[in-house]
């Protein structure tokens, strides 16, 4: 078996604050570009499509009408490559949040499947549980694998308008899990596949925090969340995995 591809160091990965062109925003939304190669995306896409077509899906026990594929059900090489990509994205965003680092568990990662013949999009909601941040990694290619789609965000600022995030293949959108309303815009053709994982914000000491670099984005510290992640070590099996994920993402529909 070939080893998982090694990405660039986090300092070399472009990080863009969204919406583009605005220096100040009440929401912390970032696009981390090119964390997963095109070939790795294609491998993951094919594996997810195979699992989805075979009915190996889960609704994760949440109220949203989703049928998702667990990353843990994919071939090991795909799991390893996705893990490295998400770690790269989390590390890059952590550099933009003073005193904070993002941590997540791959056992909870899943793939959202938007299908033009079934679930085309997802209505406005928040991700519910105060875990800190949501990471969305696109593994299908716009215009080739699907047409349309995107994630629309609704900031809380009085004078702020909604804006859309449409990342390219292998790029990741990162945003607050519990406070920022968003929706999955409907696709018109094909399938749009997004790896999703919920990260916890961990406070780090001044001695652990790296010195700011020249390309850092000026930002205010994100709020530190005191509630710990749920203990799911006692849970086993698919049904229990779904229960654990439901505890983690208690989605709230508007």
C-alpha positions as protocol buffer text, in pm:
chain_id: "A"
residue {
  index: 1
  type: UNK
  ca { x: 0 y: 0 z: 0 }
}
residue {
  index: 2
  type: UNK
  ca { x: 129 y: 341 z: -89 }
}
residue {
  index: 3
  type: UNK
  ca { x: 177 y: 591 z: 190 }
}
residue {
  index: 4
  type: UNK
  ca { x: -51 y: 892 z: 227 }
}
residue {
  index: 5
  type: UNK
  ca { x: 65 y: 1202 z: 45 }
}
residue {
  index: 6
  type: UNK
  ca { x: 249 y: 1457 z: 256 }
}
residue {
  index: 7
  type: UNK
  ca { x: 117 y: 1816 z: 236 }
}
residue {
  index: 8
  type: UNK
  ca { x: 302 y: 2142 z: 269 }
}
residue {
  index: 9
  type: UNK
  ca { x: 383 y: 2296 z: 605 }
}
residue {
  index: 10
  type: UNK
  ca { x: 101 y: 2508 z: 748 }
}
residue {
  index: 11
  type: UNK
  ca { x: 296 y: 2830 z: 694 }
}
residue {
  index: 12
  type: UNK
  ca { x: 293 y: 2765 z: 318 }
}
residue {
  index: 13
  type: UNK
  ca { x: -84 y: 2713 z: 291 }
}
residue {
  index: 14
  type: UNK
  ca { x: -290 y: 3018 z: 185 }
}
residue {
  index: 15
  type: UNK
  ca { x: -546 y: 3132 z: 443 }
}
residue {
  index: 16
  type: UNK
  ca { x: -815 y: 3376 z: 330 }
}
residue {
  index: 17
  type: UNK
  ca { x: -1053 y: 3560 z: 564 }
}
residue {
  index: 18
  type: UNK
  ca { x: -1411 y: 3561 z: 433 }
}
residue {
  index: 19
  type: UNK
  ca { x: -1591 y: 3751 z: 302 }
}
residue {
  index: 20
  type: UNK
  ca { x: -1313 y: 3871 z: 74 }
}
residue {
  index: 21
  type: UNK
  ca { x: -1243 y: 4242 z: 70 }
}
residue {
  index: 22
  type: UNK
  ca { x: -1376 y: 4311 z: 420 }
}
residue {
  index: 23
  type: UNK
  ca { x: -1123 y: 4400 z: 687 }
}
residue {
  index: 24
  type: UNK
  ca { x: -1370 y: 4365 z: 973 }
}
residue {
  index: 25
  type: UNK
  ca { x: -1642 y: 4106 z: 1024 }
}
residue {
  index: 26
  type: UNK
  ca { x: -1832 y: 3975 z: 1325 }
}
residue {
  index: 27
  type: UNK
  ca { x: -1780 y: 3618 z: 1199 }
}
residue {
  index: 28
  type: UNK
  ca { x: -1458 y: 3418 z: 1189 }
}
residue {
  index: 29
  type: UNK
  ca { x: -1476 y: 3237 z: 855 }
}
residue {
  index: 30
  type: UNK
  ca { x: -1159 y: 3120 z: 682 }
}
residue {
  index: 31
  type: UNK
  ca { x: -1079 y: 2940 z: 358 }
}
residue {
  index: 32
  type: UNK
  ca { x: -765 y: 2726 z: 375 }
}
residue {
  index: 33
  type: UNK
  ca { x: -663 y: 2648 z: 19 }
}
residue {
  index: 34
  type: UNK
  ca { x: -510 y: 2334 z: -127 }
}
residue {
  index: 35
  type: UNK
  ca { x: -472 y: 2114 z: 182 }
}
residue {
  index: 36
  type: UNK
  ca { x: -556 y: 1794 z: -9 }
}
residue {
  index: 37
  type: UNK
  ca { x: -419 y: 1708 z: -354 }
}
residue {
  index: 38
  type: UNK
  ca { x: -645 y: 1649 z: -654 }
}
residue {
  index: 39
  type: UNK
  ca { x: -549 y: 1282 z: -674 }
}
residue {
  index: 40
  type: UNK
  ca { x: -625 y: 1228 z: -303 }
}
residue {
  index: 41
  type: UNK
  ca { x: -959 y: 1405 z: -347 }
}
residue {
  index: 42
  type: UNK
  ca { x: -1046 y: 1178 z: -639 }
}
residue {
  index: 43
  type: UNK
  ca { x: -965 y: 866 z: -436 }
}
residue {
  index: 44
  type: UNK
  ca { x: -1183 y: 984 z: -149 }
}
residue {
  index: 45
  type: UNK
  ca { x: -1462 y: 1090 z: -388 }
}
residue {
  index: 46
  type: UNK
  ca { x: -1473 y: 748 z: -553 }
}
residue {
  index: 47
  type: UNK
  ca { x: -1476 y: 569 z: -216 }
}
residue {
  index: 48
  type: UNK
  ca { x: -1756 y: 791 z: -82 }
}
residue {
  index: 49
  type: UNK
  ca { x: -1966 y: 746 z: -397 }
}
residue {
  index: 50
  type: UNK
  ca { x: -1926 y: 368 z: -372 }
}
residue {
  index: 51
  type: UNK
  ca { x: -2032 y: 368 z: -6 }
}
residue {
  index: 52
  type: UNK
  ca { x: -2323 y: 603 z: -71 }
}
residue {
  index: 53
  type: UNK
  ca { x: -2455 y: 399 z: -365 }
}
residue {
  index: 54
  type: UNK
  ca { x: -2428 y: 82 z: -155 }
}
residue {
  index: 55
  type: UNK
  ca { x: -2637 y: 238 z: 122 }
}
residue {
  index: 56
  type: UNK
  ca { x: -2354 y: 255 z: 377 }
}
residue {
  index: 57
  type: UNK
  ca { x: -2478 y: 586 z: 520 }
}
residue {
  index: 58
  type: UNK
  ca { x: -2585 y: 734 z: 853 }
}
residue {
  index: 59
  type: UNK
  ca { x: -2813 y: 1020 z: 958 }
}
residue {
  index: 60
  type: UNK
  ca { x: -2594 y: 1063 z: 1272 }
}
residue {
  index: 61
  type: UNK
  ca { x: -2911 y: 1087 z: 1482 }
}
residue {
  index: 62
  type: UNK
  ca { x: -2955 y: 1461 z: 1416 }
}
residue {
  index: 63
  type: UNK
  ca { x: -3266 y: 1649 z: 1307 }
}
residue {
  index: 64
  type: UNK
  ca { x: -3129 y: 1755 z: 970 }
}
residue {
  index: 65
  type: UNK
  ca { x: -3233 y: 1544 z: 667 }
}
residue {
  index: 66
  type: UNK
  ca { x: -2884 y: 1419 z: 586 }
}
residue {
  index: 67
  type: UNK
  ca { x: -2746 y: 1084 z: 475 }
}
residue {
  index: 68
  type: UNK
  ca { x: -2373 y: 1093 z: 538 }
}
residue {
  index: 69
  type: UNK
  ca { x: -2079 y: 857 z: 497 }
}
residue {
  index: 70
  type: UNK
  ca { x: -1842 y: 806 z: 791 }
}
residue {
  index: 71
  type: UNK
  ca { x: -1477 y: 869 z: 706 }
}
residue {
  index: 72
  type: UNK
  ca { x: -1392 y: 563 z: 917 }
}
residue {
  index: 73
  type: UNK
  ca { x: -1570 y: 347 z: 656 }
}
residue {
  index: 74
  type: UNK
  ca { x: -1335 y: 459 z: 376 }
}
residue {
  index: 75
  type: UNK
  ca { x: -1012 y: 281 z: 274 }
}
residue {
  index: 76
  type: UNK
  ca { x: -727 y: 343 z: 519 }
}
residue {
  index: 77
  type: UNK
  ca { x: -526 y: 544 z: 267 }
}
residue {
  index: 78
  type: UNK
  ca { x: -816 y: 785 z: 220 }
}
residue {
  index: 79
  type: UNK
  ca { x: -858 y: 816 z: 597 }
}
residue {
  index: 80
  type: UNK
  ca { x: -489 y: 895 z: 642 }
}
residue {
  index: 81
  type: UNK
  ca { x: -482 y: 1157 z: 366 }
}
residue {
  index: 82
  type: UNK
  ca { x: -797 y: 1328 z: 492 }
}
residue {
  index: 83
  type: UNK
  ca { x: -660 y: 1332 z: 848 }
}
residue {
  index: 84
  type: UNK
  ca { x: -338 y: 1501 z: 737 }
}
residue {
  index: 85
  type: UNK
  ca { x: -533 y: 1758 z: 533 }
}
residue {
  index: 86
  type: UNK
  ca { x: -769 y: 1846 z: 819 }
}
residue {
  index: 87
  type: UNK
  ca { x: -477 y: 1874 z: 1062 }
}
residue {
  index: 88
  type: UNK
  ca { x: -308 y: 2111 z: 819 }
}
residue {
  index: 89
  type: UNK
  ca { x: -621 y: 2327 z: 792 }
}
residue {
  index: 90
  type: UNK
  ca { x: -674 y: 2330 z: 1170 }
}
residue {
  index: 91
  type: UNK
  ca { x: -311 y: 2421 z: 1228 }
}
residue {
  index: 92
  type: UNK
  ca { x: -326 y: 2705 z: 976 }
}
residue {
  index: 93
  type: UNK
  ca { x: -641 y: 2856 z: 1127 }
}
residue {
  index: 94
  type: UNK
  ca { x: -497 y: 2819 z: 1478 }
}
residue {
  index: 95
  type: UNK
  ca { x: -224 y: 3063 z: 1374 }
}
residue {
  index: 96
  type: UNK
  ca { x: -492 y: 3326 z: 1314 }
}
residue {
  index: 97
  type: UNK
  ca { x: -658 y: 3281 z: 1655 }
}
residue {
  index: 98
  type: UNK
  ca { x: -425 y: 3415 z: 1929 }
}
residue {
  index: 99
  type: UNK
  ca { x: -400 y: 3182 z: 2227 }
}
residue {
  index: 100
  type: UNK
  ca { x: -613 y: 2912 z: 2065 }
}
residue {
  index: 101
  type: UNK
  ca { x: -548 y: 2581 z: 1893 }
}
residue {
  index: 102
  type: UNK
  ca { x: -806 y: 2360 z: 1719 }
}
residue {
  index: 103
  type: UNK
  ca { x: -823 y: 1990 z: 1803 }
}
residue {
  index: 104
  type: UNK
  ca { x: -1054 y: 1720 z: 1665 }
}
residue {
  index: 105
  type: UNK
  ca { x: -1114 y: 1344 z: 1663 }
}
residue {
  index: 106
  type: UNK
  ca { x: -1107 y: 1168 z: 1325 }
}
residue {
  index: 107
  type: UNK
  ca { x: -1342 y: 899 z: 1457 }
}
residue {
  index: 108
  type: UNK
  ca { x: -1617 y: 1161 z: 1437 }
}
residue {
  index: 109
  type: UNK
  ca { x: -1542 y: 1285 z: 1084 }
}
residue {
  index: 110
  type: UNK
  ca { x: -1806 y: 1225 z: 818 }
}
residue {
  index: 111
  type: UNK
  ca { x: -1879 y: 1318 z: 456 }
}
residue {
  index: 112
  type: UNK
  ca { x: -2185 y: 1526 z: 370 }
}
residue {
  index: 113
  type: UNK
  ca { x: -2333 y: 1409 z: 39 }
}
residue {
  index: 114
  type: UNK
  ca { x: -2535 y: 1660 z: -162 }
}
residue {
  index: 115
  type: UNK
  ca { x: -2698 y: 1474 z: -451 }
}
residue {
  index: 116
  type: UNK
  ca { x: -2895 y: 1649 z: -728 }
}
residue {
  index: 117
  type: UNK
  ca { x: -3141 y: 1358 z: -739 }
}
residue {
  index: 118
  type: UNK
  ca { x: -3190 y: 1337 z: -362 }
}
residue {
  index: 119
  type: UNK
  ca { x: -3075 y: 1589 z: -100 }
}
residue {
  index: 120
  type: UNK
  ca { x: -2971 y: 1896 z: -302 }
}
residue {
  index: 121
  type: UNK
  ca { x: -2892 y: 2128 z: -13 }
}
residue {
  index: 122
  type: UNK
  ca { x: -2950 y: 2201 z: 355 }
}
residue {
  index: 123
  type: UNK
  ca { x: -3162 y: 2477 z: 505 }
}
residue {
  index: 124
  type: UNK
  ca { x: -3037 y: 2742 z: 745 }
}
residue {
  index: 125
  type: UNK
  ca { x: -2907 y: 2610 z: 1078 }
}
residue {
  index: 126
  type: UNK
  ca { x: -2628 y: 2629 z: 1332 }
}
residue {
  index: 127
  type: UNK
  ca { x: -2418 y: 2327 z: 1420 }
}
residue {
  index: 128
  type: UNK
  ca { x: -2545 y: 2341 z: 1776 }
}
residue {
  index: 129
  type: UNK
  ca { x: -2296 y: 2199 z: 2022 }
}
residue {
  index: 130
  type: UNK
  ca { x: -2036 y: 2443 z: 2152 }
}
residue {
  index: 131
  type: UNK
  ca { x: -1739 y: 2249 z: 2024 }
}
residue {
  index: 132
  type: UNK
  ca { x: -1567 y: 2552 z: 1875 }
}
residue {
  index: 133
  type: UNK
  ca { x: -1527 y: 2523 z: 1498 }
}
residue {
  index: 134
  type: UNK
  ca { x: -1659 y: 2333 z: 1196 }
}
residue {
  index: 135
  type: UNK
  ca { x: -1418 y: 2223 z: 922 }
}
residue {
  index: 136
  type: UNK
  ca { x: -1556 y: 2150 z: 572 }
}
residue {
  index: 137
  type: UNK
  ca { x: -1315 y: 1996 z: 319 }
}
residue {
  index: 138
  type: UNK
  ca { x: -1434 y: 1978 z: -44 }
}
residue {
  index: 139
  type: UNK
  ca { x: -1337 y: 1650 z: -216 }
}
residue {
  index: 140
  type: UNK
  ca { x: -1545 y: 1681 z: -536 }
}
residue {
  index: 141
  type: UNK
  ca { x: -1455 y: 1919 z: -818 }
}
residue {
  index: 142
  type: UNK
  ca { x: -1684 y: 2209 z: -912 }
}
residue {
  index: 143
  type: UNK
  ca { x: -1815 y: 2198 z: -1271 }
}
residue {
  index: 144
  type: UNK
  ca { x: -1684 y: 1844 z: -1319 }
}
residue {
  index: 145
  type: UNK
  ca { x: -1849 y: 1650 z: -1036 }
}
residue {
  index: 146
  type: UNK
  ca { x: -2127 y: 1897 z: -957 }
}
residue {
  index: 147
  type: UNK
  ca { x: -2281 y: 2231 z: -1056 }
}
residue {
  index: 148
  type: UNK
  ca { x: -2413 y: 2487 z: -808 }
}
residue {
  index: 149
  type: UNK
  ca { x: -2392 y: 2458 z: -431 }
}
residue {
  index: 150
  type: UNK
  ca { x: -2185 y: 2642 z: -175 }
}
residue {
  index: 151
  type: UNK
  ca { x: -2221 y: 2743 z: 189 }
}
residue {
  index: 152
  type: UNK
  ca { x: -2410 y: 3066 z: 265 }
}
residue {
  index: 153
  type: UNK
  ca { x: -2329 y: 3237 z: 594 }
}
residue {
  index: 154
  type: UNK
  ca { x: -2547 y: 3482 z: 789 }
}
residue {
  index: 155
  type: UNK
  ca { x: -2326 y: 3699 z: 1016 }
}
residue {
  index: 156
  type: UNK
  ca { x: -2468 y: 3849 z: 1332 }
}
residue {
  index: 157
  type: UNK
  ca { x: -2354 y: 4206 z: 1263 }
}
residue {
  index: 158
  type: UNK
  ca { x: -2632 y: 4461 z: 1212 }
}
residue {
  index: 159
  type: UNK
  ca { x: -2491 y: 4598 z: 887 }
}
residue {
  index: 160
  type: UNK
  ca { x: -2344 y: 4272 z: 757 }
}
residue {
  index: 161
  type: UNK
  ca { x: -2494 y: 4091 z: 461 }
}
residue {
  index: 162
  type: UNK
  ca { x: -2494 y: 3719 z: 399 }
}
residue {
  index: 163
  type: UNK
  ca { x: -2208 y: 3584 z: 191 }
}
residue {
  index: 164
  type: UNK
  ca { x: -2125 y: 3261 z: 10 }
}
residue {
  index: 165
  type: UNK
  ca { x: -1820 y: 3036 z: 43 }
}
residue {
  index: 166
  type: UNK
  ca { x: -1738 y: 2825 z: -262 }
}
residue {
  index: 167
  type: UNK
  ca { x: -1401 y: 2660 z: -202 }
}
residue {
  index: 168
  type: UNK
  ca { x: -1206 y: 2484 z: -473 }
}
residue {
  index: 169
  type: UNK
  ca { x: -1116 y: 2116 z: -480 }
}
residue {
  index: 170
  type: UNK
  ca { x: -907 y: 2017 z: -178 }
}
residue {
  index: 171
  type: UNK
  ca { x: -973 y: 2341 z: 15 }
}
residue {
  index: 172
  type: UNK
  ca { x: -1132 y: 2377 z: 359 }
}
residue {
  index: 173
  type: UNK
  ca { x: -1379 y: 2625 z: 507 }
}
residue {
  index: 174
  type: UNK
  ca { x: -1349 y: 2679 z: 885 }
}
residue {
  index: 175
  type: UNK
  ca { x: -1609 y: 2866 z: 1092 }
}
residue {
  index: 176
  type: UNK
  ca { x: -1765 y: 2883 z: 1443 }
}
residue {
  index: 177
  type: UNK
  ca { x: -1984 y: 2579 z: 1513 }
}
residue {
  index: 178
  type: UNK
  ca { x: -2243 y: 2712 z: 1753 }
}
residue {
  index: 179
  type: UNK
  ca { x: -2304 y: 3078 z: 1673 }
}
residue {
  index: 180
  type: UNK
  ca { x: -2288 y: 3124 z: 1296 }
}
residue {
  index: 181
  type: UNK
  ca { x: -2599 y: 3045 z: 1095 }
}
residue {
  index: 182
  type: UNK
  ca { x: -2537 y: 2888 z: 754 }
}
residue {
  index: 183
  type: UNK
  ca { x: -2705 y: 2681 z: 486 }
}
residue {
  index: 184
  type: UNK
  ca { x: -2598 y: 2442 z: 212 }
}
residue {
  index: 185
  type: UNK
  ca { x: -2700 y: 2597 z: -121 }
}
residue {
  index: 186
  type: UNK
  ca { x: -2871 y: 2348 z: -355 }
}
residue {
  index: 187
  type: UNK
  ca { x: -2672 y: 2187 z: -632 }
}
residue {
  index: 188
  type: UNK
  ca { x: -2811 y: 2158 z: -986 }
}
residue {
  index: 189
  type: UNK
  ca { x: -2621 y: 1855 z: -1111 }
}
residue {
  index: 190
  type: UNK
  ca { x: -2402 y: 1572 z: -979 }
}
residue {
  index: 191
  type: UNK
  ca { x: -2277 y: 1528 z: -622 }
}
residue {
  index: 192
  type: UNK
  ca { x: -2102 y: 1771 z: -393 }
}
residue {
  index: 193
  type: UNK
  ca { x: -1899 y: 1596 z: -122 }
}
residue {
  index: 194
  type: UNK
  ca { x: -1773 y: 1771 z: 192 }
}
residue {
  index: 195
  type: UNK
  ca { x: -1573 y: 1609 z: 469 }
}
residue {
  index: 196
  type: UNK
  ca { x: -1697 y: 1756 z: 798 }
}
residue {
  index: 197
  type: UNK
  ca { x: -1546 y: 1745 z: 1145 }
}
residue {
  index: 198
  type: UNK
  ca { x: -1611 y: 1949 z: 1459 }
}
residue {
  index: 199
  type: UNK
  ca { x: -1306 y: 2084 z: 1638 }
}
residue {
  index: 200
  type: UNK
  ca { x: -1264 y: 2199 z: 1997 }
}
residue {
  index: 201
  type: UNK
  ca { x: -1093 y: 2528 z: 2076 }
}
residue {
  index: 202
  type: UNK
  ca { x: -817 y: 2471 z: 2330 }
}
residue {
  index: 203
  type: UNK
  ca { x: -648 y: 2758 z: 2510 }
}
residue {
  index: 204
  type: UNK
  ca { x: -269 y: 2751 z: 2498 }
}
residue {
  index: 205
  type: UNK
  ca { x: -19 y: 2926 z: 2723 }
}
residue {
  index: 206
  type: UNK
  ca { x: 203 y: 3212 z: 2613 }
}
residue {
  index: 207
  type: UNK
  ca { x: 507 y: 2984 z: 2618 }
}
residue {
  index: 208
  type: UNK
  ca { x: 336 y: 2735 z: 2385 }
}
residue {
  index: 209
  type: UNK
  ca { x: 208 y: 2996 z: 2144 }
}
residue {
  index: 210
  type: UNK
  ca { x: 429 y: 3058 z: 1842 }
}
residue {
  index: 211
  type: UNK
  ca { x: 541 y: 3410 z: 1761 }
}
residue {
  index: 212
  type: UNK
  ca { x: 313 y: 3582 z: 1504 }
}
residue {
  index: 213
  type: UNK
  ca { x: 431 y: 3564 z: 1146 }
}
residue {
  index: 214
  type: UNK
  ca { x: 428 y: 3831 z: 878 }
}
residue {
  index: 215
  type: UNK
  ca { x: 134 y: 3682 z: 688 }
}
residue {
  index: 216
  type: UNK
  ca { x: -92 y: 3651 z: 994 }
}
residue {
  index: 217
  type: UNK
  ca { x: -439 y: 3805 z: 968 }
}
residue {
  index: 218
  type: UNK
  ca { x: -519 y: 4066 z: 1231 }
}
residue {
  index: 219
  type: UNK
  ca { x: -804 y: 3933 z: 1439 }
}
residue {
  index: 220
  type: UNK
  ca { x: -951 y: 3935 z: 1788 }
}
residue {
  index: 221
  type: UNK
  ca { x: -920 y: 3622 z: 2001 }
}
residue {
  index: 222
  type: UNK
  ca { x: -1211 y: 3385 z: 1959 }
}
residue {
  index: 223
  type: UNK
  ca { x: -1407 y: 3307 z: 2277 }
}
residue {
  index: 224
  type: UNK
  ca { x: -1267 y: 3018 z: 2477 }
}
residue {
  index: 225
  type: UNK
  ca { x: -1520 y: 2748 z: 2547 }
}
residue {
  index: 226
  type: UNK
  ca { x: -1508 y: 2584 z: 2888 }
}
residue {
  index: 227
  type: UNK
  ca { x: -1740 y: 2287 z: 2829 }
}
residue {
  index: 228
  type: UNK
  ca { x: -1545 y: 1967 z: 2759 }
}
residue {
  index: 229
  type: UNK
  ca { x: -1620 y: 1732 z: 2470 }
}
residue {
  index: 230
  type: UNK
  ca { x: -1856 y: 1448 z: 2565 }
}
residue {
  index: 231
  type: UNK
  ca { x: -1701 y: 1126 z: 2690 }
}
residue {
  index: 232
  type: UNK
  ca { x: -1785 y: 860 z: 2430 }
}
residue {
  index: 233
  type: UNK
  ca { x: -1521 y: 603 z: 2520 }
}
residue {
  index: 234
  type: UNK
  ca { x: -1791 y: 366 z: 2643 }
}
residue {
  index: 235
  type: UNK
  ca { x: -1978 y: 367 z: 2314 }
}
residue {
  index: 236
  type: UNK
  ca { x: -1930 y: 90 z: 2058 }
}
residue {
  index: 237
  type: UNK
  ca { x: -2087 y: -4 z: 1724 }
}
residue {
  index: 238
  type: UNK
  ca { x: -2269 y: 188 z: 1453 }
}
residue {
  index: 239
  type: UNK
  ca { x: -2576 y: 275 z: 1660 }
}
residue {
  index: 240
  type: UNK
  ca { x: -2359 y: 409 z: 1940 }
}
residue {
  index: 241
  type: UNK
  ca { x: -2140 y: 598 z: 1692 }
}
residue {
  index: 242
  type: UNK
  ca { x: -2454 y: 773 z: 1568 }
}
residue {
  index: 243
  type: UNK
  ca { x: -2552 y: 857 z: 1929 }
}
residue {
  index: 244
  type: UNK
  ca { x: -2210 y: 1004 z: 1995 }
}
residue {
  index: 245
  type: UNK
  ca { x: -2224 y: 1217 z: 1683 }
}
residue {
  index: 246
  type: UNK
  ca { x: -2572 y: 1335 z: 1775 }
}
residue {
  index: 247
  type: UNK
  ca { x: -2436 y: 1451 z: 2113 }
}
residue {
  index: 248
  type: UNK
  ca { x: -2156 y: 1634 z: 1936 }
}
residue {
  index: 249
  type: UNK
  ca { x: -2365 y: 1813 z: 1672 }
}
residue {
  index: 250
  type: UNK
  ca { x: -2705 y: 1906 z: 1809 }
}
residue {
  index: 251
  type: UNK
  ca { x: -2798 y: 2106 z: 1500 }
}
residue {
  index: 252
  type: UNK
  ca { x: -3045 y: 2390 z: 1546 }
}
residue {
  index: 253
  type: UNK
  ca { x: -3269 y: 2470 z: 1249 }
}
residue {
  index: 254
  type: UNK
  ca { x: -3392 y: 2825 z: 1200 }
}
